[in-house]
Each structure stands twice: as structure tokens, then as C-alpha cells.
Amino acid sequence: MSSTANGPGPLPARLLFDPSLETCPDFASDDYLLARQTMVNLSEAEAIETLKLSWTAAHDRRKGLWAAQEAADRAVEEAAAANQRAAAAEEARRAEEELLELEKKKPKLGAFDLTAPPPSFVESPISAWAQKRLDDKKYVPLHPFSPLGLREAATARLSSADDASTIKLTRNDDDELSVQAGPSASAHKNMPRDSELSWNHFSLAHNRYTRELQNAGWPQAHIQIQTMFFHNLETHPFRERKHGQKILLTYAERMRWLWFDRLGTPRSFNLEIITKEALAEITDEVLHEIRTESGGTQGCVFNTANRIYSLLTFISPASFCRHSIHSHTSHLPSLLQLPVRPCPVLLFRPAYPV
């Protein structure tokens, strides 16, 4: 079987020189005498001509091979050059994209209006943490909107505290974990609860809070109901009672958090309504805490006052008029052991609102 039957034959040897530079040898010279003598059937002239024809045919074949070799070399070179150009173009494209990306990441200054005057009033910005909570439509305590909270935010902007971030892991419905970063609350260290604010700071804070809800694009219904909630607290009769403001602050803190917690659930409710039952329960709790913190002193004073009133009611008006209070002081130790009687006239104000 020939080599062509199994595939292409071996490639011809690569030519090292251009055949077109070759000249036909002088076959009539003595150098080719032996070659001419082998052609016994040809004359001298025919032998010389035959040698010329043979060389010319071989020469033409070599020139063809040379031309094909040069064409192949040029194709390889052109392909390599094309690849280099493509690689250079791709590199240039990537470099341009990287440059554009870097340009995008560079901080840029916005344009400004030369004809617009400055605003007539500038509010101190809230902290980045509070702003992020508002943008995410989440519950925010009122302290960051109070005068003290705004001063804390202003101080934090002069340091790195306002740029501090927190990292937290969240798990979605597919049980996949993701990492979320956001501003931390480091600007408000030891942040007090809403129930721990003074009433003045509470009023200033919720006014600023409702304005920031507008700026953060909250739904009007959610803004309106919180506005009415704060209004109802500001105008509630409990404000005039002793410890009434503390009771209302505690109610505001708990109900507003609970309202946020139940949004979008079947247990959601109208925050605007001030419920008497919840207010009464919180009243008992707050007054109990106050009595506990004071060590029961107020209760003892109230009981002692009632016993003194009982003492006075056992003294007849006539004898009370005839004798001075000092004449009965000797009976005080024993009379203070008398059972407490209801006081029809409130001689001593109790420690809880009535």
C-alpha cells in the first residue's frame, strides 16, 4: 500500500535557499562527461540537452516548493501578527474597562446652582445608623432624633465613628447564609430607651422623627398614624398627673415597638388608639417600680399619715379646740397602732395618680 492510502505522505524537506538564484550548470563541460557517456543511445548534443531538461524540471519544481514555502511562512506570520493584534486589542479593551471602573469608583463632585441662595434654616443631620434604619423602613428609637442624639451624630461625623460598620449574618428561606454590612450605632453609645427620655426631649425627638419619615419616603398612612399617636400622647390627661409623663413614655415605647413588630401580620392594630387597659397595666407597673426604687418610703409615709388622721378623728372637736396638739403627743406612739381608717377628705396626697 502506498503512503497516500494511509494518509498524506511526508512533507518535503524545507528549502534553505531560493532556487531562483540558481543557474543551469554547463553540462557540456568535463564535469558532466561521465553523465554524458552513460547515455550511450544519445549523441553528445542530445545528452547535453537531456541533462539541461532534467535540471530545468527539477529547478522548476524547487521554485514551486519555494513559493509554497514562502506563502506558508507568510500565512503563519500573518496569523501570528493577527493574534498579537487581537491580544493587544483585548488588553487595551480590558485596560479601558478597568480605567472606566476606577473612574466610576472615584468620588465625584456634583454640580451646583450659582443663582440659588443658601437655605434659610439647616437642621443637624441624623446619624448614618438612624438614616439607614429609616431607609430600610425599620423601627428606630427616638433618642437619635433628640437634641442629645443629634449632638452625638454631629460629634461622630468629625471622627470615624459615623463610618463604622457592623457585619451580620442573615439566613433566607432556602437556609442560605448571607453577609450584610451596614452603619453601626456607635454614634449613640449607651442609647437611652424612649421611656428614659425627658418629656421635652421626647416631644422634640418625635417631631424630628416624623419629619424624617417624610424625607425617607415612608407611606403617608404610616406617617399619619404615628403623628396622631404622638399627638394623642401630648394631649393626654395623664400628663398632668404625678408620674403621668413617665407612664406615657413607657406606653409610647412599648406600643410603638409592638406596632412595628406586628406590621403586615393578622395581629396588627391601630396605633392611634390609646387603650385604657394597657395604660392601667403600665401605670401599676411604673408605680410599683417607683415604690421599689424608693425602698417603700412613700408607702410608709402615706400609712403614717392615715394613722395620724385616725388619731385626730378620735379627738372630739371640743377637746381639740380646748387643748393644743402638744397635749396629745404623749398618745401618739400607742394611737399610731390603731387600724387605718378610710380618709373621706384627702389630707395627704398619695404617691400615685388619682
Phi, psi and omega in degrees: 000139180284162180294334181289339180290330180264001181140182180296146179288178181293145179293144178295153179297143182289130178285138182263340183229155178285117181297338181293344178277351181281152175240150182292130180296162176272093183288353177273353181283168180295340180297334183249018181300316182296321179295324181289323184292335179289341179269072187292337182271358182243152176286174179300314183293320181293323179295318179298317181295321179296319178296320178297316181296320180295318180292318181298319179296316178294324179294316179297323179294319179294322178296322177295318177297321179296317179298317178295322179296317179294320179297318178295320178297318180296321179297318179296316180295318180294321178295318179296319179295320179296319178297320179296318179296319179295318179295320179294320179295319178295319178296319178295321179296316179296319179297321179293319178296318178296322178295317178296321179294320177295322179296322179295324183282342180291138176296137182239147176266131178282169178282166178219159183261116180291339184268348184272129177283163176296158178294152181283339180216134181236119177276146176293127182296150175282168182291159178298326179295313179295320179297319179295321178296320178294316180298328179274004179058047180243164178296137177229129173300161185276343184305317180300344181258359178278166178305319179294318179296323178291324177293322177298319179294321179295320178294320181295327180293338178276352179236193180270001185295323183287342179266355182295144183238155173245146178246131177222151178262135176235150180240128181271186182294337179271013179063032178257137180269142175221153181257129179237137179245147179198168180295144180269169179267025183295340177293336182244073178289142181054047183296123179287155175286163179300324181290347181263358179284154169287159182295324179296315178293325177299315181296313180295322183292315183288334174294315178292322180301314181292329176293320179291333175299320177297313182296329181275001175075033178287154177299143183299325180297319180289326177290315184297318184291326177288323177299315179293326177300311179294322179297317180295328176289319181297327184259009184286141181299337181299339181299332183274353182271159176292131184066008181296322180294321177298320179296315181293323177296319178295318177299315181299316181300312186287316183291323180292319177296317181295323179297316177296318183296330184259004178301136178078009180242164177297345182264011179293160185210173180273107183295334185297331183282126175267110184276131181293323183297312179295322180294321179294319179295317179293325177300311179300318182294314182296316180293325176297318178297320180295316179295322179294317181295327181274004178071021177079009184297318183296321179295321179296319179297318182295317179296319178298321179297318179295323179293322176297321178297320178297321178300314183295326182287340177279349180265127182292151179303322183296312181292329179295325179285325183286330185246150176280166178300329183294335181289346182251001183295334180291340181269353185300314183303318181281322182290335178292348177274356179297151177297149181289132178252147177301142183261108181291331177244129185284095179280329184233130181288125178289172184277358181239157181291146179235000000 
